[in-house]
């Protein structure tokens, strides 16, 4: 081997760099273990400990924060925490850029874009298409009632064409999305979790946020979704609104009376008691004589509180107050009144909300808004209660002084409104407030004031942010995944190493040394890239062990053949490492594998991307160690005079002297494969279909752990009640006391309130199955040592589910197309590409068919989700790998001197690959079986798909790909090949 010294130098350098990079992970983990031991399960105490040493030098002159940033990060499935995808409303941004225009063409186009948006299409592109279709050239984007306005300023003028305005709108939208990204980054940085991750997902308006170790789910969602639209409004008092409320009640009597009369008389409520103290009145109210006052209790005289209502009645009251006939009862300045609910005081008055009437105007623009805030911090008010203090700029201070002066002179109140929720509406008792200082007080706890101050400092989002996908993983589940991953990795490494020694003897030891060096390089690269390690990523590492020995197997099998042909050991090794030997097969096989891995990396998200990352890195490190490290060890052994035979007495005659007529049975295999394909397609499209997970169908999934085994059917019936979710599904997930619960209840509603409602309904329905009086917080939130309740939760909205599905289709089709083109270029015959694609299509349909047939009764989940698509793409890669090994030998034999007719030459070439084919497939099956047994419930379906795929792929490379290749070669070409071989004979 030439340049041996240079290769040895780089190998040693690479190893030292890998050890150096990994040392940061070991140090960081040790410090984290110390913090956990010190905190004894208290997550806040643990975080304070790590914060306290953040700037201390702990290793090689690096501070702990710097060491932590250099470690291999663990994904949420290993660390526990919260993962969400936020979608910033591009529709709201466009409305803002159009100065909230009422133009019917614009608003119709916005609605059409929302309704007709296709797959991964950006909302902005969908809007432009919808606007062109709706306007038909009659309404221009540069129209004064659209985008030539004070918001756009000089960027748009009336002379511009639609294409020019579109470019400006696109730039402005991107600027708004960048602004949202910065705001969220600042909020998250101050939230207090170790190593948060936030990244933009292309230009879609979506932002991925990962918060490892975060435990308070509701708090995180509020922090992320708050638009921070802070407003200051004068308010109408209850005495001002008294006549309106009476008139509204009278109007409602006419429309609500019939609805109330058909109902049974309800049990007297707390609100009824508050409304009336006299039994005669309560009797009348109970019959629905006063629809409004039955649900809304008027506030005290002179109060800014218009009324109080139960949270369950607010939706109905909102509907009434928005009715045109009710709004028409407001006269004068009151006709612009805007109704808003106050913040719930969960300690003093749970379940009740206060209603306020803001003194709005025609434009709905507040006298003072949050853009004047220059600073905010948590504090305590005069009563010692948590509050938030704010400082305004000069302009804001001037308006604030005018507002407070007016409120003082008129004995009015000023409502402080955040995201359309009134936090407080204080009066002014000491004259105008100068200097621009103000305070928000109300029903807060310390954590809430900290988050609110953080939100106000970071600034407002340019538009609403909806959580379209979320995942919550408990820390105990993460630890279980780590334990499973470590176990499967160790067992897989030991068994693969044992097999190599048993089969190849001393040369097997050299392959094992290369394998260990390969793992060192792999982890070193992961650490240096700052990659995130996920459970599927660990699966990728275990699979890397299979690919690492795969290259060695191809090389060793070729060396054995050369030795049988009478070459010396040195010549056999040299030939096996040449392009004519094993290198062409290894290159083609791994290029096809890399191509499918790249497709997976591009189209995958989250853990799937982690799997693709480790798989791709593993392919390259495996090639380096197999080709160079193993070669150096073999050359060193030859120099020592070792007699390497690449066999052991036990394995000497294994998988040799095959003389099977593969082409002779092609009619049988064609019929068998055709039957399997038809049956699979019938089950997929007409009988069972596929068990689409929430990734594809949208919905909510919860992994719930009970104290003892429960009946899935019983839980399904309880949750499917109309008072709970209406419809739900429950399946055993691993342990009989653990269920996977799926529902689509309110999946299209993206607010925090919808998520809280779902969590509360599930808690109320299932709490009777826990004997220790589990609280809502214990059931929902994650914490160290959690063993019961919701261990993992996933929500995928319909729009992102459609995008995932579209990405998956393109990933599968794209990978097959890319590999087809590569093989056609590499083998220079389209017949090779067709044979390979036929085999891959057969394998994919076979795996889909197995899943369709088996998912109703298998003891593990077999959902079609992103992990399943990752498995399909991996199957495509390995199926190509096997096929290429066979095709490479067919190409070699067709160009060689093997005697016989065309079919005999091809059969001979296939038989000589059997040792390699069986060996490589067996090592992969062995590794996958270990992952299937020890890898944990969450990836069992993922591994099963690959396991079936590898078995089927081995079959198809021998009985589908090669016969298709032979059948598509013309008779004329076969005759020429046979003639050449007979002449050379």
N, C-alpha and C positions, 0 to 999 in steps of 0.2 A: 504493500500500500504506500503510495507516494505521499509526501508531506506528513508523515506519521508524527514527527516532532511537533509540527504546528497544530495538528489535531489534538495531540496530548496536552499541549499548552492551553488551548481553548477549553478543553474538557475540564482541566483542573481549575482554570479561571472561572468557568461557568459554575462549577461545584462550589467554589469559595463564595462567589456572589450569591448563590442560592442559599447557602448556610447563613450568610450575613443578613439577607433579606428575611429569612425565616426566624432569625434570632429576635427580631422585634415582636413577632407574634408570640413567641414563648414568654418574653419579658412582660408584654402587655397582659397576657392571660394570667400570669402569676400575680400581677398587681390586682387584676380584677378578682381573682380568687381571694386575695387578702381583704379586699373591700367587702366581698360577700360575707366572709367570716366575721369581719368587724361589725357589719350591719345586722347580722342574724335575721335576715328575711325582711328588714325594713328598707324598701327600695329608695326612699328619700334619704335615709342615712347613708346608704351605699353611694348615692349620687354625690352627696356632700363630701364624702371621703375622697372620691375621685376628683372632684372639683378642687379640693384643698391641696392636692399634690400635682395638679395639672401643669404648673409652671416649674416644678422641681425637676432637677436633672436626675434621671434614674438609670440611664444606660448610654455609655459611650458619649457622654456630653449632651445627649438629647433629653428634652423634658418628657414627662409622661404624655402630654398631649401630642407631641411629635412622634413618640414611639407608637402611640395608639393609631395615629394616622397612617403609619407604615405597615400595620399588621394586615393579615388576611381577614377581611370582614366576613362575618357570618350573616347569611340571609335570615329573613324573618322566620322561615320554617325551622331554623336551627336556634335562633336567638330568642324568638318570641317578640311580639310587638304588633304594630299597626301599619298596614300598607293601604294607601288609597290612591285612586286616580281621580283628580279633580278636573272638571271641564268648565273652563271660563266661558260664559255665555257670549259668543261672538254676536249673537242676535242683539243682545243688550248693548254691546259696544257700537254696533251699526246704528241702533236707535239713538244713542247718545251723540254720535257723529252727525246724525241728521237733525239734531236739536229736538228730538222727540216729535218729529213731524207727524201730522195726522193724515198725510197724503195716502189715499186708499190704494194706489198702485204700489207704493213702497211697502205698506203694511201687508198687503196681499202677497207680495213677493217674499217677505220675511216668513209669513206663515207657510207658504208653499215650500220654501227651502227647508223648513223644519220638518214638514210632512214627507217630502219627496227625496230627501238626501239619500244617496246610494252608497252602501258599503263604506269604504274609507274616504269618500269624498269630503273635502273640507267644506264646512258650512258656508264660508265666504264664496267659494266657487259655485255651490248650489244656489246661493242668493243671486249671484250675477246672472246665472242661467234663468232663474225664475223671474228676475226683473226684466230681462230682455223679452221673455215670453209674454209677460203681462203688459209691458209698456208698448210693445210693438213699434218702437221708435218714436212714439208720440210724446212720451215724457222723458226728459233728459235728467241724468244724474246731477248735472250741474245746475239744475233748476233752483231758483231762490227758495222754493218751499222744500227742497231736499238738501243738497250738500253745499250750496253756496250760502253759507251762514256764518254767524259769529264764532261758532265752535271750530269750524275748519279754517277760519281766518283767511289769510292770503293764499293758502295752499290750493284752494279751489275758486275758480271764477266762472262766470256764466258763459264764457266763450269756449270753455274746454269741452272736448269730446267725451263720450262715455268711457272709452278705453283709457283716456288720460285720468279721468276721475277714479276709475277702478284701481289704477296703479297707486293713486294717493290713498284711497280707502284701504287698500291692502297694506300699505306702509303704516298707516295710522293704527290699524288693527294689530299688526305685529308689534308696534310700539306699546300698545295697551297690554298685550300678552306678556311682553318683556317686563312691563311695570308690575303686572300681577305676579310674575315669577319672583321679582325682587321683593315685593311686599311679603309673599309667603315665605321666602327664604329668611327674611328678617324676623318674622314671627316665630318660625321654627327654631332658629338659632337661639332664641331666648326662652324656648319652651322648657329646656332642661332634660334632653335625652342625649345619650352618648352616640356619636356618629350618625346623625340624621342624614338621609339622602334625599335630595330633591332634584328632579331633572325634567326639562321640557321634552314632550314626546312629539317631535317634528313640529309642524305648523298647524296641528289640529286643534290647538287651544287646550289641549290636555296636559296636565302636570302630574308627574308621579311623585308621591311623597312616601318615604319609608321612615318610620320612627321605631327603631329597635328598642325593645325594653319598655315602650310606652304602655301604660296599663289602664288609665282612665279613658275609656273609649268615648263616652259622650263628650267629655271635656275637649278631647282632641278634635272631634268633628266640629264642635262649635268654634274652636279656634281657627280651623281651616276654612270653614264656610262663611264666617262673618265677613260681610262686605265692608264693614266699618263705615257705613253711611251715617255720620253723626250730624244731627240737626238740632237747632234750638228754635222752639215755637212758643208763641203766646197761646194760651188755651182759653176756651169758653168754660165758664163755670156751670155747675148743674142748674143753678137758678136761671141762667141764660137759655139753657136747653130744655127747660121744664115744659113749655108749651109744645115744643116739637115732639118731645117724648109722648105727651098725652095724645097729640094728633096722630102720631105714628101708631100708637096702641089702638086707637079707634079704627084706623084704616086696616090694621091687621085683623081686627075682629071680623071684618067682612070676608077676608080671604082665608083666614086660618080656622074659622069657626067649625066648618064641616069636618075638617081633618081632626080637630080635637074631640068633637062629639062622638066619633066612632071609636075612640080609644076608651079603655077601662079607666076608671078614676085612679090616678096614681097615688102612691103613698106620699104623705105630706113630706116635703123636702125642707132642708135647712133654709133655702132661699124663700120658700113660702112663709116660713116662720119669721124671717127677717122682714118680708114685705108687709105682713099683717099680724097684728096682735089680737085681733078679734076673730072669734070662731066663725061669725057670719060671713066675714070677708074671705077667710080661707076656703070656705065651702064654695064660694063663687069662683075664686081663682082656680080651684082644683078642677072646675068644669071647663076651664079655658076661656073665661070671660075676659081676661086681660092677657092676651098672648105675649106681649112684650114684657110686661112686669112680672109675668110668671117665670121668666128666665133672667131678667135684669132687675136688680135691686137698685133704685136711685141712690146716689151718694148723698152725704150729709149736706144740709143747706150751706151755701157759701164755699163749698169744696170744689176743687178742679176735677174731682172724680165724678163723671157723669153717672156711672153705675158700676155694680159689681155682678159678675156672673160666674157660673161654674165653667171650667175649661171645656167640658163636653158640650156646652151650649153656645160657645163662642162662634162656631161655624155657622149655626143657624142665625144668630144675631147679625153676623157679618152679611149673610145673604139678604136679610131684611133691610139693613141699612144701605145696601147698594142698589136696592130696587128703585126704579125711576119714579114711581108714584110716591115712595117714601122720601126720596131726595127732594122732590118738588115741594114738600112741606116746609123745607128750610127757606127762609126769606132773607132779603138784604145781604149783608156781609156773611151771614151764616150759610148761604148757599154753597160756599166753597169749603165748608167744614170738612176736615179729614179725621176719621175715627181711627184710633189706635189703642191697642191693649197694653197694659203695663206688664212689668216683669213679675213673674210669680214668686211669692214669698213662701218657699216650701217648708219653712220652719213655723211661721206664725199663722199662715192662712193657706195651707196646701189645697190645691185644686180650685182656687178662686183667682180671678183676674179682674183688674180695674179697667174701666173703659174711660178714655179721654177723648175730647173733641178739640183738635188743633185748629188754630185760626189760619187756615191755608188761604191760597189765592188762586186766581185763574191759571197761573203757570205752575202752581204747586212748588214754588221755590221758597225755601225758608229764609227768614231774615238773616240767619247766621248758620254756617255749616262747618263741618269738620276740617275743611281745608285751611282754616285759620289756626289750627292747633299746632303749636311748635314743640310741645313737650307734654308728657303725661307720666305720672308715677302713682303707685299705690300708697295710700295713707289711711288715717282714721279720722272720722268726723268728731264733732264736739261731744257726741254721746259715746265715743269710744268704739264706734262701729266701722268696719272696713269701708273705705271709699276710694275714689280716684280723683286726684287733683290734676287740673289741666292749666297750661299756660298758652295764651293766644298771641298772635303777632299784633302789630300796631293797628292794622285795619280792623281786625277782629275785636281788639280791646275797645276801640271806639264804638263799634256797633253794640258790643256787650254792655257798655256803660249806658248807651241810649235805651237798650231793652230793659235793663234792670231799673233805670230811672223811671221809665214809663210804668213798669210793673209796681214800683214802690208808690207812685202817685195814684195809681188806679186800684191799688190793693189786688193786683192780678198775680198770676202765676206764670212761670216759664217752664215748659216741658223740655227735658233733655231726652232726645229720641235717638236710639242707635238701631239701625236696621229695622225701622218701623216698630220698635218696641220702646215704650216709655219707661225709662229707668227711674226717673223722679220728676216731680213738677213742683218745685219749691216756690214759696212766696218770697218777696224781698222786704225785709223789716228794718233795714238800717240805711236806706238810701241807695243811690246808684253805686255800682261796684266798678271802681277804676282799676287800671293796671292789667286787665285781661286775665285775671285768675278766676277760675271757677272750680266747682267740685260736683262730682256725681256721687250721690249716696243712695242707698236703697237696700234691698234684701240681698246683700252680698256675703260671701265668705272670702277668706284671704286669697284662696286660689283664683276665684273669679275676678277679684280686683287686680291681681297680678296679670291675668290673661287680658283683661280689658285695657289696662295701661299699655301692655305689649302691643295690642291691636292698634290702639290710637297712635302710638309712637311710630309703628311701621307704616301707618297710612291706610287709606281705603283701597279696596280692590276696584278696578275700573268697571267691573260688572259682577253679576252674581256668579258664585262658584258652586257647582253641583258635584257631589260625590257620585260618580257613575260606576265606580268599582271600589270595593273595599275588602280587606282581608284582615282578620284579627287572629293571631296565634298566641296561645298561652305559653309562658316560659317552661312549664312542665312538659308540654307537648314538644317544645323545641329541644329540651334535654333528651327526651325519649328518641327523637329523630337523630340526635348526635350519637347516642349510644348504639342505635341500630346501624347507623352509617359506619361507625368504627368497627363494630362486630363484623359486618359484611365485608369490609375492606380487608380486615386481618385474615378472616377465613378464606376469602377469595385469593389473597396473596399467597397464603400457605399452600392451598390446593393447586394453584397454577404452578407454583415453584416445585411442588412435589411431583406433579405430572411431567414437567420438563426434565427433571432428574431421572425419573423412572424410564422415560421414553428415550432420552438422548444421552444419558450418562454424564460424563465430565463436561461435555459441551453444553449440556443443560444447565450446569452450575454457572457457566459463563453467561448464558442467557439470563439467569436469575440475578447475577451481579449487575448486568445491564439494566434489568427491570428495576432494581432498587435505585440505581443512579437516575433512571428515567423518572421515578417518583420524586426524587430530590429536585431534579430540574423542573418538574411540573409544578411543585409547590413553590419553588423559588420564583418562577415566572408569575404565578398567581399573586404572590406577595408583592413583587416589584410593580405589577400592574394595578395593585390596589383592588383586585377582583373581589367579588362577593361570592362566598361559598354557600351553595344551597344543597338541599337533600338530593335533588336531581343532579346537582353538580358532583356530589359524592358518587352517585351512580355513574356519572361520566368518568370519574377517576377509576372506579372499579373496572369499567369497560376498557379504559386505557390499558389496564393490565393485559386484557385479551388482545388488543391491537399490538401491544408491545411484543408479546411472544409470537404473534401472527407473522410478523416480518422475519423473526428468527426461524420459525418453522419453515417458511418458504425457502430461506437460505440453506438451512440444514438439509431439507429434503433434496434440494438441488445438488448439494455436496455429496450426499449419499449416492445419487444417480451417477455423478461423475466418477466416484470411487468404483462403482460397479462396472463402469466402462473402462476400467483399467488405469485411470490417471493416478498420479501420486497425490498424497494428502495436500501438499502445498499447491499443486495445480488445481485440485478439486476446490479448495477454498478460494483460490484466485478466480476461477471460472464462476463459482456460485455468487461471488460479489460483483461480477461484471454485468454489463447491460444485456449480453447474450444469455447470461445465467438467470439470476433471480431479480435483478434490478428493474427490468422492464415490467414484470408482473407487479412488483411492490409499488412502483411509481404509478402505474395505471390504477391499481386498486385503491391507493391512498388519495390520488387526485379525485376520483369519484367520491370518495368518502369526505374529503375536504369540501367539495362543491355542495354536497347535501348539508354538511355542517354549517357552511356559510349561509345557505338559505334559511336554516333554522335560526341562526344568529340574527339575521335581518328581520324575519317575520315573527320570531318568538318574543315573549315578554316575561319579565320576572324570573322565576325559577327555571323556566325553559331556556331563557337566554344564558343562565348560569350553567346549565347542562351543555349547551352548545359551546360555551367558552372553554370549559374544561376539556371537552371532547376534542376541539380543534387544537388547543395547546398540547394535549396528550398525543395527538397524531404526529405533530412535528418533533416533540421530544422523543417519542418512540422511534421514529425514523432515524434520528441522530444517534441514539444509543444502539439501535440494532445494527445500523450500517457501520458506524465508526467504533464504538466502544467494544462491541462483540468482535469486530474484525481485529482490533488491537489485542484482545485477549486470546483469540485463536492463533494469531501470528506469534505471540509470545509463547503459547503452548507448543507450537510446532518447533520453534527455536530450541525449546527445552528438550526436544526429542520425544514428546508425548505421542502416543499412538491413538489419535482420535478417530473413532469409527462412526460417530453420530448415532450409535445404537447401543443398547445394552443386551446382555444375553436373554433377558425377559422379552424385550420388544423387537428383537432381531427380525422376526418374520411377521410382525403385525402389519396389516394393511398393505401387503406386497402381493405380487403375482395376480393382480386382478385381470380377469378376461371376460368381463361382462359386456354383452351386446346391447348397449344403451339405445342405439338407433333401431335395433330390432324390436324393441317394445314400445316404440314411440306412439303407435296407434292406441295401445292400452293406456299409456300415460296421458295422451291427448283426450281420450274419452273420460278418464278419471278426472282430469283437471277441468274439462268442460262441464261435467256433472257438478263438481264442487263449485265452480263459478256460477252456474245457473242457480243452484240451491242457495248460495250466498246472496245473490242478487234478489231472489224471491223473498228471502227472509228480511233483507235490508229494506226493500221498497214496498212489500205487500203484507208481511206478517208481523214481525216484531219491531222492525225499524231499528234504530240505534238509540241507546240510552244517552240522550244529549245532556251533558252537565250544564251547570249555570253559565259556564264560559260560552256555550253556544246558544243556549235557549234564553239566557237571562234569568235572574231570580236571586233568591237568598238561600244559602246553605249554612247549616249550623252543625258542628260536631259537639254533641251533648253527652256528658258522662253522668250516669245515675249511680246511686248507692248500691243497687243490686240489679240483676237482669230484669228487663221490662219487655212487654210485648210491643213490637213495632206497629202492629195493626191497631192496638189500643191507643197508642200515642197518636197515630195517624188520624183516628176517628175523633179524638179530643181536639186536635189542632185544626181539623177540617170543619169544625162547627162554625156556623155563620157568625157567631159572636167572637170567634178567634180569627182564623185566617181564611175561612171559606173553603180552601183546598190546600192540602199539604201532603207530603210523602215522607215516610220514615223507614229507614233500613238499618239493620245491624251493621256496625262498622268495627270489625275486629272483635273486640270483647262483647259478649251478650249484654253487658250493662252500658254499652256505648252505642248511640244512634247517630246516623247522619240524616238530618231533617232538612227538607227542601220545600220552599214555598215561593210563590210569585206575588205574595201579598204586598201591595204598595211599592213594588220594585221600580215603578216609573216615577214615584215621588222622591225627589232628591234632597228634601230638607232634613235637618236634624230631628225635627218633631216626628217625621214618619219613621225614622230608625228607632227613636225612643219608644214609639207606640208599638212597633213590632217586638222589641225587646221586652217591654212590659207585658204584652199579651202572652208571650211565650212563658215568661216568669210566672204569671198568674195561673196559667194553665198547667204548668208542670211542677210547681212548688210542693204540691201534695205528695210527690214521689220522694221527697227528702225529709228525713225524720228529725234533722237537727235545726229546723226553722231557718233555713238558708235565706239570707237577705237578698234584695234585688241587686245590690252592689256586688255581693259575693257570687251571685249567679252570672252576672253579665261581665264584670270587669276581670282583667287578668291580674294575677299577683303570684309572687314566688310560692311554690309548693301547692298551687291550685290543683285539686284532683277531681272536683265535682263542678257541675254546671257547664256553661259554654266554654269549651277549650279552644275552639276555632270557629270563626265565622267568615263567610264570604258573600259579598253582594256584587252582582254584575248587572248593570242597567241594560235595557234592550239595545240602545245604540251601540254601546261598546261590544255587546255580544255579536251584533251583526258584523262589526269590524273584525273581531277575532275570527269569526267564521270565514269572512272574505279572505283574510290573511292566510288562514289554514288551507283554503282551496288553492290559492296562488302558490303557497309554499310547496305543496305536493306536486302540482302541475309543473311549476317552475323547476323544481329539482330534477324531475324526469326529463324535461326538455333540455336542460343544461347538460345532463349526463349523456343524453342521446347525441348531442352535438359533439361533445368531447370524444366519445368512443368512435364516432364516425371519422373524426380528424385523426385520432390515434391509430385506429386499425385500417383506415383508408377504404373501408367497405361499409356501405349502409346496412348490409345484412347483419353485421355484428351488433350495430346499434338497435336494429329491430328485434333481434333475439333477446338482447338485454332488457329492452323496454317491455317486451311481451312477458318475460319472467317477472319483472318488477310489478307490472300491472296485475299479474296472476297472484303475486304475494300479497299485495295491498288488498285485493278483493277477498282473498282467503282470510286474512286477519280480520277484516271488517265483518265477514260472514261468521267467523267464530264468535266475535263479540255480539253480533246480532242474535245468534242462536243461544248463546250461553248466559247473557247478562241477567235473564230473569231468575236463574237458579244458582248461579255461582256464589260462594260464600264471601267473596270480596267484590268491591265495586268495580264495574267495568264501564265507566262513563266515558263518553266521547268529549274530551276536553283538550286543553292545550298540551297537557302531558301526553295524551294519546297521540296527538299529531306529531309531537317530538319522537315518540316511539315509532310511528309510521315512517318518518323521515330517516330514522336510524336504521330501520329495516331496509329501506331503499338503499342506503349506503352499504350495508353489509351484504345484501343480495347482489349488488353490483360488484362488491369485493370478490365474492365467490365466483360469480360469472366471469369476471375479468381473468381470474387465475386459470379457469378452464379455457377461456378463449385465447389466452396468451399461449397456452400449450398447443391448442388447435392450430393457431397461426404458425407456430414454430414447426409443427409436423407437416403442415401443408407446404411449407417452404423447404422442407428437408428431404430425406431420402427413404422415408418409410415406404415399404412396398405394400401393394394391395390396391383395391379399388377405393373410391372416395370415401365410402361409408366405413371401410375397414381402417383407413388412415385416421379418420376422426375418432372412431371407437378406441383405437390404440392411444391416441393423445389423451382422451378422457380417462382411460384406465391408469395412465401414468400419473395423473393428478390426484388419484383417490387418497393416497396417503396424506397429501397436503390438505385436500378438501375436508376429509374426516377429522384430521388433527386440528385444523383451525376452527372448524365448527364445534368440535367437542370442547375446546378450551373456552369458546364464547358461551356455549350452553352451560358449562360448568360454572362460569362466573355469574351468569344470569340466574341460575338456580340458587346460588348463594344469596344474591340480592333478593330473590323472590322469597326465600325462607327467612332471612335475617333483616331485610331492608325496611320493614315496617309496613303497616297497613296503607299509609298514604300513597306509597309508590308501587304497591303490589300490582295494581291493574296496568300501570305503566310498564313494569318489568315483564308482566305476562304477555303483553303485546309484542315486545321485542323477542321474548323466548319463542313464541309461536312463529314469529317472522324469521328468525334464524333457522329454525328447523325447516320451514317451508322454503326459505331461500336456498338452502342447500339442495333440496329436492329439485327446485325449479332450474337451478343453474345446470343440473345434469340432465333433466328430463324435459325441460321446456325450452330453455335458451338455445342449447346446442341443436336440438332437432329443428327449431325454427330457422336457425342459421343455415343448416344443411338444406332444408326444403326451399329456401329462397335463393340459393345459388343455382344459376342456370345449368341446364344439361351440357351446354357447350363448354362452359367454364370447368365443370366437373371432368369432362372428357379431356380437356387440355392438361388439367392437373394430373389425371391418371396416366396420360401419355408421357408426361415429363418424368413421373416417378418410375414408370416401367422402363423408359430409356436409360435412366440413371442406374437402374438395377443391374 
